[in-house]
């Protein structure tokens, strides 16, 4: 089976419609997590804190540079992710569809490189 990264994109400045909607999205995401654990697709997953909590390490030059904040200057940031196993891309896309509906955010699907 192939492993896929399902990356949840969170657009800055687009909060949930209400606290109730946010809590429902969290509950739906928990239910989705339980489903993919039960069906054997789950490998690993988790949510991330705000992009402002990021620290970037750049060791591409002689002296490493460490800076606060996200590397990318963009309104969309990675909000969380799942690593799942699926027999093919179509199956991974179906898992991503269910995850996107649960967390109410777009989900990007990318296969891991083969060894």
Beta strands, then each sheet from edge to edge (+ up, - down):
strand 1: 2-11
strand 2: 42-47
strand 3: 55-58
strand 4: 65-68
strand 5: 76-86
strand 6: 107-111
sheet 1: 2+ 5- 1+ 6-
sheet 2: 3+ 4-
end
